[in-house]
Amino acid sequence: MGTIASSGSTTVTPKYSRLRRRLLLGLLALLLVVGAGVWFVVAPRGDDAATEVAAAESRLPEVAPARPVLAGLSAQAPAPESTVLAGELAPLLADPALGAGVEARVVDVASGEVLLDQDSEVPSTPASTAKLLTAVAALTTLGPEATLETTVVAGAAPGEVVLVGGGDPTLSRTAPSLTYPGAPTVADLAAQVQQALPAGTEVSRVVVDNSLFEGPLTAAGWGPDDAPSSYAAPVTATAVDGARVRSGDLPRSGAPGTDAGAALATALGVPGAAVSLGEAPQGAQTLGAVRSAPVARLVEQALSQSDNLLSEALARHVALARDLPATFEGSAEAVTDALADAGLDVTGVSLSDGSGLATTDRVPVALLADLLTGAADGTLADTSAVLSGLPVAGYDGTLAERGDEDPATAPGAVRAKTGTLLGVHGLAGTVVTAEGRLLTFAVVADGAPANGAAAEAALDDVASALAACGCR
């Protein structure tokens, strides 16, 4: 017989085609296909078709019941007795690793009863537990659903665009963000700009407008090595990736604004464009705009990862909403006033920043416990993100590697904000007792010796004792 032409230059005769098919079917007969736990043999039939033949029955492995991921509450859970609880905690709070100045408060959420009070009204250095104050102020002032806008407008000269910082440091170079889930991206912003510019326009210059925030870029009480560092940067209205030098890395930049401008230039396809700081022209045409994740999400991210720059940005927005200067001083005043307006006692509060990085901050642990209690019992409206943002011991955030060593403690029983400075160690959050009772607690040791690991372990022991304690 003649040949049959294929779509290419090769020709195949029918008899060789049949031989190839039989060889392939023979090979298939040797294969075992595993599906849904059943093994099948693919065997040839005389009519050149293949038939599946079941070779064994499905056998699924026995799986033990899953352990709960988080501790649950019991409606019938008894409240601990304060005298018993105090007796359990007394030797732990006296641990030499915590030093002489230890302030503590434990509250039963259901009843509001203070179960333990150790100098809780004395103002102490809060370290990053101060982020709880900023979180509550942001949620009650801005609202959980509010977002922060970053825009690009036309510049004063042809080929010039202006990146106008909206105080959202989560703007991301990557899509999606490697650090802030739900963050807006520079790529989205650049795409809008390219669409809005007249055809044929080539961007030659990117101006960065940081004018939303005012005053010094670092706070009184910050050390000379705090910004830039692996945990902080100068506070500017424009930044990308939390002012990180590179997406997903720890090191922060000393020039967050110009970094953001360079990121926009790269996304616009003109990485060599000039980048400078300046201000947008009055009434300039908007070329693009993106919005952050909701404030509730930003609060969760700031608390879980103890993000200093994001906390400072939220504090600045509280100041703007309360018609105060968007400075360190203005945001500190705004956060304190917002807490007072929410019905919290701010006696003894003195803030120099919104993150707790300043060694000059002072906050009584009574306030930390009270705001956590208000978020937990619902008396502080719109603040549930404070609780959902707390790191879970042994699971995520700054407690991912802490607080889960005690086998008597239920998984996820402890959720707490950490606080660490030289000689200062704090822990403030919620705990579910062994019998299912929800407590809030705050402990700050601001006179601890230099051994930070020992101090953290001592605080973890306090939280574990609360979780394991029936205390009746």
KALINTA-V444693 format. One record per pair of residues at least 24 apart in sequence whose C-alpha atoms are under 8 Angstrom apart, sorted by the first residue. I is the first residue (numbers start at 1). J is the second residue. Records with the same first field share a line. If there is no record, write none. Layout:
I->J / J
This chain:
21->48
22->48
25->50
68->411
69->411 / 412
70->410 / 411 / 412 / 413
71->410 / 411 / 412 / 413 / 432 / 436
72->432 / 436
73->432 / 436 / 437 / 438
74->435 / 436 / 437
75->436
77->435 / 436 / 437
78->435 / 436 / 437
79->108 / 437 / 472
80->115 / 469 / 470 / 471 / 472
81->115 / 471 / 472
82->114 / 115 / 116 / 471
83->115
84->471 / 472
85->115 / 116 / 466 / 469 / 471 / 472
86->115 / 116
88->465 / 471
89->462 / 465
92->458 / 461 / 462
93->458 / 462
95->458
97->448 / 449 / 451 / 454 / 455 / 458
98->425 / 445 / 447 / 448 / 449 / 455 / 458 / 459
99->445 / 446 / 447 / 448 / 449
100->445 / 447 / 448
101->445 / 446 / 447 / 448
102->443 / 444 / 445 / 446 / 447
103->365 / 443 / 444 / 445
104->365 / 366 / 441 / 442 / 443 / 444
105->365 / 366 / 369 / 441 / 442 / 443
106->369 / 439 / 440 / 441 / 442
107->369 / 373 / 439 / 440 / 441
108->437 / 438 / 439 / 440
109->373 / 376 / 377 / 438 / 439 / 440
110->377 / 438
112->373
120->364 / 365 / 366
121->348 / 364 / 365 / 366
122->348 / 363 / 364 / 365
123->348 / 349 / 362 / 363 / 364 / 365
124->361 / 362 / 363 / 364 / 365 / 444 / 446
125->359 / 360 / 361 / 362 / 363 / 424 / 444 / 446
126->356 / 361 / 362 / 363 / 365 / 419 / 424 / 426 / 444 / 446
127->355 / 356 / 357 / 358 / 359 / 361 / 419 / 420 / 421 / 424 / 425 / 426
128->306 / 355 / 356 / 357 / 417 / 418 / 419 / 420 / 426
129->356 / 368 / 417 / 418 / 419 / 426 / 427 / 428
130->354 / 355 / 356 / 363
131->302 / 303 / 306 / 311 / 354 / 355 / 356
132->303 / 368 / 386 / 417
133->335 / 336 / 339 / 368 / 371
134->311 / 314 / 315 / 335 / 354 / 355
135->299 / 303 / 311 / 314 / 386
136->339 / 371 / 383 / 386
137->315 / 318 / 335 / 336 / 338 / 339
138->295 / 299 / 314 / 315 / 317 / 318 / 335
139->295 / 296 / 299 / 382 / 383
140->338 / 342 / 381 / 382 / 383
141->318 / 321 / 338
142->295 / 317 / 318 / 321
143->295 / 296 / 382
144->294 / 295 / 296 / 297 / 382 / 383 / 385
145->294 / 295 / 296
146->294 / 295
147->291 / 292 / 293 / 294 / 295
148->291 / 292 / 293 / 294
149->289 / 290 / 291 / 292
150->289 / 290 / 291
151->189 / 286 / 287 / 288 / 289 / 290
152->189 / 193 / 286 / 287 / 288 / 289
153->280 / 284 / 285 / 286 / 287 / 288
154->280 / 284 / 285 / 286 / 287
155->207 / 280 / 281 / 284
156->280 / 281
159->201 / 202 / 203 / 204 / 205
160->203 / 204 / 205 / 206 / 207
161->203 / 205 / 206 / 207
162->206 / 207 / 208 / 209 / 279 / 280
163->206 / 207 / 208 / 209 / 261
164->208 / 209 / 210 / 238 / 279 / 280
165->208 / 209 / 210 / 211 / 212 / 237 / 238 / 239
166->212 / 237 / 238
167->212 / 213 / 236 / 237 / 238 / 239 / 313 / 316 / 317
168->237 / 238 / 239 / 292 / 310 / 313
169->237 / 238 / 239 / 240 / 241 / 242 / 243 / 309 / 310 / 313
170->239 / 240 / 241 / 242 / 292 / 310
171->239 / 240 / 241 / 242 / 292
172->240 / 241 / 247
173->240 / 241 / 247 / 263
174->247
177->241 / 247
178->247 / 248
179->241 / 247 / 248
180->241 / 301
182->292 / 293
183->291 / 292 / 293
184->290 / 291 / 292 / 293
185->290
186->263 / 264 / 267
187->264 / 267
188->290
189->288 / 289 / 290
190->264 / 267 / 268 / 288
191->268
192->287 / 288 / 289
193->287 / 288
194->268
196->287 / 288
197->287
203->268 / 270 / 273
204->270 / 273 / 274
205->273 / 274 / 275
206->261 / 262 / 264 / 265 / 273 / 274 / 275 / 276
207->261 / 275 / 276 / 277 / 278 / 279 / 280
208->238 / 257 / 258 / 260 / 261 / 275 / 276 / 277 / 278 / 279
209->237 / 238 / 277 / 278 / 279 / 280
210->236 / 237 / 238 / 257 / 277 / 278 / 279
211->237 / 279
212->237 / 326
213->237 / 316 / 325 / 326 / 327
214->325 / 326 / 327
215->326 / 327 / 328
216->327 / 328
219->328 / 352 / 353 / 358
220->352 / 358 / 360
221->352 / 357 / 358 / 359 / 360 / 361
222->357 / 358 / 359
223->358
227->252 / 254
228->252 / 253 / 254
229->253
231->307 / 308
232->308 / 309
233->309
235->309 / 312 / 313
237->313
242->309 / 310
243->309
296->385
297->385
299->385 / 386 / 389
300->385 / 386 / 388 / 389 / 390
301->389
302->389
303->386 / 389 / 390 / 391 / 417
304->389 / 390 / 391 / 396 / 397 / 398 / 417
305->391 / 397 / 398
306->397 / 398 / 417 / 418
307->355
308->355 / 356 / 357
309->355
311->354 / 355
312->353 / 354 / 355
314->354
315->354
328->352 / 353 / 354
329->353
342->380
344->370 / 371
357->421
359->421
365->442 / 443 / 444
366->442
368->428 / 442
369->428 / 429 / 440 / 441 / 442
372->429 / 430 / 440
373->440
387->415 / 429
390->415 / 416 / 417 / 429
391->415 / 416 / 417
392->416
402->460
403->457 / 460 / 461 / 463 / 464
406->464
408->468
409->434 / 464 / 467 / 468
410->434 / 467
413->467
414->463 / 464 / 467
422->450 / 452
423->447 / 448 / 449 / 450 / 452
424->448
425->452 / 455 / 456
426->459
427->459
431->463 / 466 / 467
432->466 / 467
433->466 / 467 / 468 / 469 / 470
434->467 / 468 / 469 / 470
435->470
